[in-house]
C-alpha cells in the first residue's frame, strides 16, 4: 500500500474516532443534563411536599390549640336570683356543659379539617372523650372508630379501643362491648391496665344480665390482681352476685 493511501486511511480512522468521541460526549452530556433535571424536579417536589406537610401540621396544631383552649376555659355560672347579671366575659362559659359542647364543636372542626395528621387524630380522640362526658355515648362510637382506623396500635389507637368498648357498653351495645373488653383483656403487653379492663368487662356482664360471666370475670381480677385498686369493688360485686 502506498504511503499516501496509508496516511489517508489513518486520517479517516482518526476522524471516525473523533466523531465517535464527540457523539459519546454529546450523549453523556444529554444524559447528565436529563439526570440533573430529574434530580432538580424530584428535589423541588420533595421540598414542596415537606413545606406543605409542615404548613398542614402547623395549621392542624393551631386548630387543636384553639379547641384545647375552649376545653380549659373558665366557667362563670350565672348570678343568684335578684342579682344583676354582669356582662359576659370573653372566653368564659355559663356552665361546664356549655363549655363541653363548644369544645366538641372545636375538636370536630380540627379533626375534620386535618384528619390524617397527629393533631387531627388527637382532636378526634378528644371529641370522643368529651362526647362521653356529655353522656352522648352513641355519638362517641364513630369518633373512637375513626381514631382506631387511623392510629392502629399506637397509644391513641389502643386507648380508643378501650374508649370504644366503654361507649358501646353505655350505649347498650353489650355484645360489641363485651367482645372488645375480652379482646383487650387478652393483651398482656401494652399500656392499658388489665385489671381495669376486667373491671369494666365484669360491669358490662352485670348490665347485660350475664351474672355467671360477671362473677367469673371478677374472680379472675381478684385472683390475678389481689393488690389492684379494683379488687375491693370486685369482691363486693362477687358477694352481691352470690346473694342475688
N, C-alpha and C positions, 0 to 999 in steps of 0.2 A: 504494500500500500504506500502510495506516495506520501511524502511528508505533509504536503498541503492538505491532503484528504484527512490524514490523521489529526492534524490541527483543527480542521473544520469539525470533525466528529467530537473532538474534546470540547470545542466551544459549544456545540449543541448539547452535550451532556451537562456541561456547567450551566447552560441556560435552563435546561429541564430541571436540574436540582434547585436552581434559584427560584424557578416558578413554583415548584412543589413547596419550597420553604416559605415563599410568600403566601401560598394558599393555606399552608398549615398555620402560619401566624394569624392570617385573617380568620380562619375557622376558630382557632383558640381564642382570638380576640372577641369574636361574636359570642362564643360560649361563656367566656368570662364576663362579658357585658350582660348576657342573659342571667348568669348566676348572681352577679351583683345586684341587678334589677330585682330578681326574685327575692333575694335576701332583704333588700330595702323594703319591698312590698310586705313581706312577712313581718319584718320588724315594725313597720308602720301599723300593720293590723294588730300585732301583739301589743304595741304601745297604746293604740287606741282602745283595745279591749281592756287593758289594765286601768287606763284612765277612766273608761266608762264604768268598770266594776267598782273602782274607788268612789266615783261620784254616786253610784247607786247605793253603795254601802253607807256613805255619809248621809244621804237623804233618808235611808231607812232608819239609821240610828237617830236622826233628828226627829222623825215622826214617833219613834219609840220613846224618846226622851220626853216628848210632849205628853204622850199617854201616861207615862210613869209619873210625871208631874201632876197630872189630874188625879191619879190614884192616891197621891200623897197630899193632896190639897187639904186645907183646913176646913173643918165643918163648923159652921156658925148657926146653931139652932135658932129658930125664931124666938123672940122675947116672950115673956109671960103675958097672959091676957091683961089688957089695960095699960101695958107699957108701950110707949111709942116705938114703932119699928124703925130702926136705923137704916140708912141706905145700904144696899148690898155691897159688900166689899169684893173687888175683882179677885177672881181665883178662889173664891170660897163657895161652899155648898150648904144648903139648909139642913141636910141630913146625910148620913152615911150611904143610904140607898141612892139618893140623888147623885152623890159623888161616884158611886159604883156604876150607875147607869151611864154617866158621862164617860167614865174610864173605859167601859166596854166599847162604846162607840169609837173612842180614840184608838184602842188596841185593834179593833176590827179594821179601821181605816189603814193603819200601818201594815197589818198583815195582808190585807187585800192589795195594797199598792206594791209591796215587795215580798211576795210570799216565799220566794226561794232563798232569801238572804237569812243569815243567822238572826238578825234583828227581827225580821218578819216572822220567823218560826217562834222566837221567844214572845213576840207580840201575840201570836195566835194562842200560845200556851197561857199567857196572862188573860187573854179574852176568856178562855175556857174556865180558868180558876175563878175569875170574877163573876162569871155567869153562875158558877156553883154557889158563890157567896150570896147571890140573889135568888137562890132556890130555883134556878132555871136549868135543871139538870138535862132535860131533853135537848135544850139549845146548846149545851156544852158538849154533847156527844160528838157531833160532826167536827167541832173545833179540835177536840182531842184526836180524832181520827186523822185529821189533816196533819197535825204535828207528828203523829206516828209515821205517816206516809213519807214525810219529808226528813225527819230526824233519824229514822231507823233505830239502831241500837245505841245511838248516842244518849247522853244522860237525859236530855229532854224527851227523847223518844220513849225511854223506859218510864220516866215519871208520867208521861202522858198515858201510857198503858195502865198504870195504876189509877190515874185520874179518870180514865175512860170506864174502867170497871166500877169505880165508885159512882160515876154519873149514871151508868146503866142500872146499878142497884137502886139508886134514889129515884130513877125514872120508872121503876117497876119492871125493868127488863132483867129478871132474875137469872134466867138461864144463861144469857150472854155474860152477865156479871160473874156468875159462878165459874163459868169456863175460863174467863180471863183471870180471876183470882187464883184458880187452881194452877193455871199455866205459870203465873208469876211465882207461886209458892214452890214450884219445882226448880226454880233457878237459884242454885246455891251461890253462884258467883254474881256479883253485881252490887250496885249501890243501894238497892231497895231492901228494907228490913223485912226478913221473912216472918218474924213474929207479928209485926204489924199487918202484914198481908193475911196471915192466918186469922188474926182477929177480925179483919174485915170479911173474910170468907165465912167465918162462923156466924157473924151477924147477918150476913146475906142469907145463909141457910135458914136461920131463925125466921127472918122476914118472909122467906119463900115457903115456910111451913115444913121444912125438911129437918125435923128435930134430930133424928139419928145421925145424919151427916154433920149437923151442927155440933153435937156432943163429941163425935169422933174428932172433929177439927179442933175443938177447944182442948180435948185431951192431948192431942199432938202438941199443941202450943205449950201446955204446962209441962209435958214430958221433955220436949226438946229445948225449951227456953224457960226453965224454972225461975230465973232471975229477971225475966222480962218485966217491964213496967205494965204489960198487959196481962201478966199471969194472974194477978188478983181478980181482975174482971173475968178472966176465962174461968177461974174456979167458981166464981159466983154464977156464971152462966151454966156451968155444969150442974151445980146444985139446983138451980131453977128448973132445968130441963128434967132432972130426975124427979122432982116433986110434981112437975106438970104432967 
